[in-house]
Amino acid sequence: MPEHRKFGEWTKKEHNPYMEYHTGRQNWISSNIRKELPEKADIVYFVGCTSSYREIRVAKAMLDILTSLKLNFTILKDEWCCGSPLFWTGQIEMAKECAKHNIEEIEKSGATILVTSCAGCYRMIKEICRTKFGFEYNFEVLHAPEFLLSLVKDGTLHLENTVPERVTYHDPCHIGRHMGLYEPPRELLKNIPELELIEMTRNRRNAWCCGAGAGVKSAFKDLALFAAHERLKEAQSIEAGILATSCPFCERNLRDAAKAYNVNIKVVDIIELIKSHIWK
């Protein structure tokens, strides 16, 4: 059975493509915080499968920011895969089922804002659910950099600590060339004191894909790592110390490639950068 069909069958059973059990989806959240998450809230943080089961640093950083700022938020107790990996590997009906479930759960919360930390989740909920599946909903979908930037602009989030680093930004395909979300991540980075933002030669709509999306890594792992290595070499060529992105799938593949090819560069998600280096 092809690899994407295997994760499709598992997603049908356990609502994630990582061969993990649905009952463990929120294991990264401490039991005390989990108990305090309300049923109703103004904001829903949609975690996504990759941050729930693999890149949990991203999820924990976002949770820490939301909690410390005392925002009125929650995390769905029965969040399923957004359906993106299913949709892009041709498993349309299963993707539609996942999307329908999540929208219904979000609507039940009464939230007016949905925040995603995964570029694939963002595109799936904001665009595919409406244009391909015909679903409508009553909440605004914001990707994490958009949301965090809005908090900086209204004075809720103060970026006080300095980061004297040369940082470059990798545009994830789903939010970049597909959704046109180029400037909010960059503007957020520019608000960090002493951070020097430098661009790779291929950026924005011409950015080089990390190689992991749309089922490519599951079917062609070596090709995915090769693509990520090419991106890492671009970052090295401009002497960046940090390669930041805004998709845990990109982050994971870029970090895997850095390890496989012995590339000395720090790969982080913007959310981690905000939490670990900036915000008090």
C-alpha positions as CSV (number, residue, x, y, z in Angstrom):
1,M,0.0,0.0,0.0
2,P,1.4,3.5,-0.9
3,E,2.6,5.5,2.1
4,H,0.0,8.2,1.7
5,R,-2.8,5.6,1.7
6,K,-1.4,4.2,4.9
7,F,-1.6,7.5,6.7
8,G,-5.0,8.1,5.2
9,E,-6.3,4.9,6.8
10,W,-4.7,5.8,10.1
11,T,-6.2,9.4,9.9
12,K,-9.6,7.9,9.3
13,K,-9.2,5.8,12.5
14,E,-7.2,8.2,14.8
15,H,-7.6,11.6,13.1
16,N,-3.9,12.2,12.5
17,P,-1.4,11.0,9.9
18,Y,1.4,10.2,12.3
19,M,0.4,6.8,13.4
20,E,-0.4,8.2,16.9
21,Y,-3.4,7.7,19.1
22,H,-6.1,10.4,19.2
23,T,-6.3,10.0,23.0
24,G,-2.7,11.3,23.2
25,R,-3.2,14.4,21.1
26,Q,-3.1,16.8,24.1
27,N,-0.4,14.9,26.0
28,W,1.9,17.9,25.5
29,I,-0.4,20.1,27.6
30,S,0.0,19.8,31.4
31,S,-3.0,18.2,33.1
32,N,-3.7,21.4,35.2
33,I,-3.9,23.6,32.1
34,R,-5.9,21.0,30.2
35,K,-8.5,21.0,33.0
36,E,-8.7,24.8,32.9
37,L,-9.4,25.2,29.2
38,P,-12.9,26.5,28.8
39,E,-15.6,25.1,26.4
40,K,-16.3,28.7,25.2
41,A,-13.8,31.3,24.3
42,D,-13.1,34.3,22.0
43,I,-10.0,32.6,20.5
44,V,-9.4,29.0,19.5
45,Y,-5.8,27.9,19.0
46,F,-5.9,25.2,16.3
47,V,-2.7,23.2,17.1
48,G,-2.5,20.9,14.1
49,C,-1.1,17.3,14.0
50,T,2.5,18.2,13.5
51,S,2.7,20.5,16.5
52,S,0.6,18.1,18.6
53,Y,2.7,15.0,17.9
54,R,6.1,16.1,16.6
55,E,7.1,19.7,16.9
56,I,5.5,20.2,20.3
57,R,7.9,23.1,21.0
58,V,5.8,25.2,18.7
59,A,2.6,24.3,20.4
60,K,4.0,24.9,23.9
61,A,5.5,28.3,22.9
62,M,2.1,29.4,21.6
63,L,0.3,28.1,24.6
64,D,2.7,29.9,26.9
65,I,2.2,33.2,25.1
66,L,-1.6,32.9,25.1
67,T,-1.6,31.9,28.8
68,S,0.8,34.5,30.0
69,L,-1.1,37.3,28.2
70,K,-4.2,36.1,29.9
71,L,-6.1,36.0,26.6
72,N,-9.6,34.4,26.5
73,F,-8.7,31.3,24.5
74,T,-9.2,27.6,24.3
75,I,-7.9,24.5,22.5
76,L,-10.5,22.1,21.0
77,K,-10.8,18.9,23.1
78,D,-11.7,17.0,20.0
79,E,-9.5,18.6,17.3
80,W,-8.9,16.4,14.2
81,C,-6.4,16.6,11.4
82,C,-7.3,19.7,9.3
83,G,-7.4,17.4,6.3
84,S,-4.6,19.1,4.3
85,P,-2.4,16.0,3.8
86,L,-5.5,14.0,2.8
87,F,-6.7,16.6,0.3
88,W,-3.3,17.0,-1.4
89,T,-2.9,13.2,-1.8
90,G,-6.3,12.8,-3.4
91,Q,-8.2,11.5,-0.4
92,I,-10.9,14.2,-0.8
93,E,-13.9,12.7,1.0
94,M,-11.9,11.9,4.1
95,A,-10.4,15.4,4.0
96,K,-13.9,16.9,3.8
97,E,-15.0,14.8,6.8
98,C,-12.1,16.1,8.9
99,A,-12.7,19.7,7.9
100,K,-16.5,19.5,8.6
101,H,-15.9,18.1,12.1
102,N,-13.3,20.8,13.0
103,I,-15.5,23.7,11.8
104,E,-18.4,22.3,13.8
105,E,-16.2,22.1,16.9
106,I,-14.9,25.6,16.4
107,E,-18.4,27.0,16.0
108,K,-19.5,25.3,19.2
109,S,-16.8,27.2,21.1
110,G,-18.3,30.6,20.0
111,A,-14.9,31.8,19.0
112,T,-14.5,34.8,16.7
113,I,-10.8,34.2,16.0
114,L,-9.1,31.0,15.0
115,V,-5.3,31.0,15.3
116,T,-3.2,28.4,13.4
117,S,0.5,27.7,13.8
118,C,0.7,25.4,10.8
119,A,0.7,26.8,7.3
120,G,-1.2,23.8,5.9
121,C,-3.9,24.1,8.6
122,Y,-4.2,27.8,7.8
123,R,-4.7,27.3,4.1
124,M,-7.0,24.3,4.6
125,I,-9.4,26.1,6.9
126,K,-9.2,29.6,5.4
127,E,-9.4,28.7,1.7
128,I,-10.0,25.0,0.9
129,C,-12.9,24.6,3.2
130,R,-14.8,27.4,1.5
131,T,-13.6,27.3,-2.1
132,K,-13.5,23.5,-2.5
133,F,-15.9,22.2,0.1
134,G,-18.4,25.0,0.2
135,F,-18.3,25.3,4.0
136,E,-19.1,28.6,5.7
137,Y,-18.3,29.7,9.2
138,N,-18.5,32.7,11.5
139,F,-14.9,33.2,12.7
140,E,-11.8,34.9,11.3
141,V,-8.8,32.7,10.5
142,L,-5.4,34.1,11.4
143,H,-2.0,32.6,11.0
144,A,0.3,32.9,14.1
145,P,2.5,35.7,12.7
146,E,-0.6,37.8,11.8
147,F,-2.1,37.2,15.2
148,L,1.1,38.0,17.1
149,L,1.8,41.1,15.0
150,S,-1.7,42.4,15.9
151,L,-0.9,41.9,19.6
152,V,2.3,43.9,19.1
153,K,0.5,46.7,17.3
154,D,-2.2,47.1,20.0
155,G,0.3,47.0,22.8
156,T,-0.7,43.6,24.3
157,L,2.6,41.9,23.4
158,H,5.8,43.8,24.2
159,L,9.0,42.7,22.4
160,E,11.6,44.0,24.8
161,N,14.5,41.6,24.9
162,T,17.1,42.1,22.1
163,V,18.2,39.4,19.6
164,P,21.5,40.6,18.0
165,E,21.3,37.9,15.3
166,R,21.3,37.8,11.5
167,V,17.9,36.1,10.7
168,T,16.5,35.0,7.4
169,Y,12.9,33.9,6.8
170,H,11.7,30.9,4.8
171,D,8.3,31.4,3.2
172,P,6.1,28.2,3.6
173,C,4.4,27.4,0.3
174,H,0.9,27.2,1.8
175,I,0.9,30.7,3.3
176,G,3.2,32.2,0.8
177,R,2.7,31.6,-2.9
178,H,-0.7,30.1,-2.3
179,M,-2.2,32.6,0.1
180,G,0.0,35.7,-0.4
181,L,0.9,36.0,3.3
182,Y,4.4,37.4,3.0
183,E,4.7,40.6,5.0
184,P,3.2,39.9,8.5
185,P,6.0,37.4,9.4
186,R,8.7,39.8,8.2
187,E,7.1,42.8,10.0
188,L,6.9,40.7,13.2
189,L,10.6,39.9,13.0
190,K,11.4,43.5,12.3
191,N,9.8,44.5,15.6
192,I,12.3,42.5,17.5
193,P,15.1,44.8,18.9
194,E,18.5,44.4,17.3
195,L,17.4,41.6,15.0
196,E,18.8,41.9,11.5
197,L,16.4,40.5,8.9
198,I,18.2,39.5,5.7
199,E,16.6,37.9,2.6
200,M,17.6,34.9,0.7
201,T,17.9,35.3,-3.0
202,R,14.7,33.3,-3.6
203,N,12.1,34.8,-1.4
204,R,8.3,35.5,-1.2
205,R,6.6,34.1,-4.4
206,N,9.9,32.8,-5.7
207,A,10.9,31.0,-2.4
208,W,12.3,27.5,-2.7
209,C,10.0,24.9,-1.2
210,C,11.2,23.1,1.9
211,G,10.3,19.8,0.1
212,A,8.0,18.3,2.7
213,G,4.5,19.4,1.8
214,A,1.7,17.8,-0.2
215,G,2.8,14.2,0.7
216,V,6.2,14.6,-0.9
217,K,8.2,13.6,2.2
218,S,6.1,10.6,2.8
219,A,6.6,9.4,-0.7
220,F,10.1,10.8,-1.6
221,K,12.0,11.3,1.7
222,D,15.4,11.7,0.0
223,L,14.1,14.3,-2.4
224,A,12.4,16.2,0.4
225,L,15.7,16.4,2.4
226,F,17.6,17.4,-0.8
227,A,15.2,20.3,-1.3
228,A,15.6,21.4,2.3
229,H,19.4,21.2,2.0
230,E,19.2,23.6,-1.0
231,R,17.3,26.0,1.2
232,L,19.8,25.7,4.0
233,K,22.6,26.5,1.6
234,E,20.9,29.6,0.6
235,A,20.6,30.7,4.2
236,Q,24.3,29.9,4.8
237,S,25.3,31.9,1.7
238,I,24.0,35.1,3.3
239,E,25.6,34.2,6.7
240,A,22.3,33.9,8.6
241,G,22.7,32.5,12.1
242,I,19.0,31.7,12.3
243,L,16.5,30.4,9.7
244,A,13.0,31.2,10.9
245,T,9.8,29.9,9.4
246,S,6.1,29.8,10.2
247,C,5.2,26.2,9.6
248,P,6.1,23.2,11.8
249,F,6.2,21.0,8.8
250,C,8.9,23.2,7.1
251,E,10.7,23.5,10.4
252,R,10.9,19.8,10.9
253,N,12.1,19.1,7.4
254,L,14.7,21.9,7.4
255,R,16.0,20.6,10.8
256,D,16.1,17.0,9.5
257,A,18.1,18.2,6.5
258,A,20.5,20.2,8.7
259,K,21.2,17.1,10.7
260,A,21.5,14.8,7.7
261,Y,23.8,17.1,5.8
262,N,25.6,18.4,9.0
263,V,24.6,22.1,8.4
264,N,25.3,24.4,11.3
265,I,22.4,26.8,11.4
266,K,19.6,27.2,13.9
267,V,16.1,26.4,12.5
268,V,13.2,27.8,14.5
269,D,9.5,28.8,14.2
270,I,8.7,32.5,14.7
271,I,6.5,31.5,17.6
272,E,9.5,29.9,19.3
273,L,11.6,32.9,18.6
274,I,9.1,35.2,20.2
275,K,8.7,33.0,23.3
276,S,12.2,31.9,23.9
277,H,14.2,35.0,23.1
278,I,12.0,38.0,23.2
279,W,8.9,38.1,25.4
280,K,9.3,38.4,29.2
